[in-house]
Amino acid sequence: MSKQLTIQIKGSNWTVKMLTPRKFIKLHKDWAAMTLPDSKEIHFRTDFFLPHFIRHELLHAFVSETGVENVKMDIDDMEELCCTIVGDFGIDIIKIADYILIFFNSSFDTKK
């Protein structure tokens, strides 16, 4: 059974789902987490549910919400975009990540 939570990222609703390793691997191969911009979902594995993965996936979601995920950029432009997002939304990313961590850790044992 997967547990889910709805969060707001730059005014858009995103769904965060916690999946068993077996279900996650069936959907996404052997990654630790996955952001799905088209469906506005972030999936986590119960066995890789760590704060740095949460913040990492949230940055993907924030990049998606800028509308530039399909724009060809050189490395300097991508670096500038990431720095701008962290500068403008870094505190939000940390607060949302903490909320996600608390929600799922209080919902069930994520180590199973």
N, C-alpha and C positions, 0 to 999 in steps of 0.2 A: 504494500500500500504506500502511495506517495502522499506526502503532506505538502501543502502549498500556502503561499502568502502573497498578497498583492501589495506592491509598493509603488510610490510615485517617483519617476525620474524625469525631471524637467517638465512636469505637468502631464506626463503620459503614464498610464497604468502599465506596470510590468508584473508578470507572475513569476514568483520564485518557487521552484519545486525541489524537494529533497527526494532523491531516488536511491533505491538499494543499488549496490554495485552491479548486480546482475542486470537489472532493468536499465541502468545508465549505460553500461557497456553495449547492451543490445541496441540502444538508440545512437550512441555517440562513439563507440570504440573505447579505447582505454585511456581516456583523458580524466583529469581530476574534476573539471567543471566545464560547462558549455553555455555560451550566450547565443540566443537565437533571435537576432534583430527582427526578422520578418514577423514572427509571432509574439515578439516582446516577452520572451521567457528567458529565465536563467535557471539552469539545472545544476544541482550539486549532487555528488556522491556522498553517501553517509560515511564512508571510510576515508574521505579526503576533505572533510568539512573543517577548514581552517581559516582564520581571519584573513591571511594574505590572499587566499584563493577568492574569498568573497570580494575583497577590494579590487582585485584584478578583474573579475567578471563585471563588477559595477563600472569600472572604467570603460570596458567594451560597450556597455549599455549607454553610458554617457556619450561616447564617441558616436554611436549609432543615432542618438537623439540630435546630434548636430547636423545630420543629413549628409555627411561626407564619406560614409563608409565605402561607397563605390566610386569615389573620386580618385583619380590617379594623382598621387602626391609623391614628391621626392622625400627623402629621409628628413631633410631640414624642415619641410612643411609639416610632416607628421609629428616631428618632435615639438614644433611650435604649438600645434593643435593640442597635444597631450599636456604640455606645460600650461596652456591656457585653461584647459578643463580642470587640471589639478589646482591652478590658482583660483579659478572662479568657483569650483564645486568641491574642492578637496575636503572641506569640513562636512559637507553634505554626504560625500562618499563614506567617510568614516562613521558618521551618525547612522546612515542607512545600514552599513555593514554591521555595526554593533547591534542594531535592531534585529537584523536577520539572524545573527548569531544567537542572541538571547531567545528569540522566538523559537528557533528550531532546537536549541539545547534544552529549553524548558518543555518542549512538546514531547520529546522522546529521546532515548539514548542513541546518539548519532554514531556510535561505535559499532552498532550491529550491522 
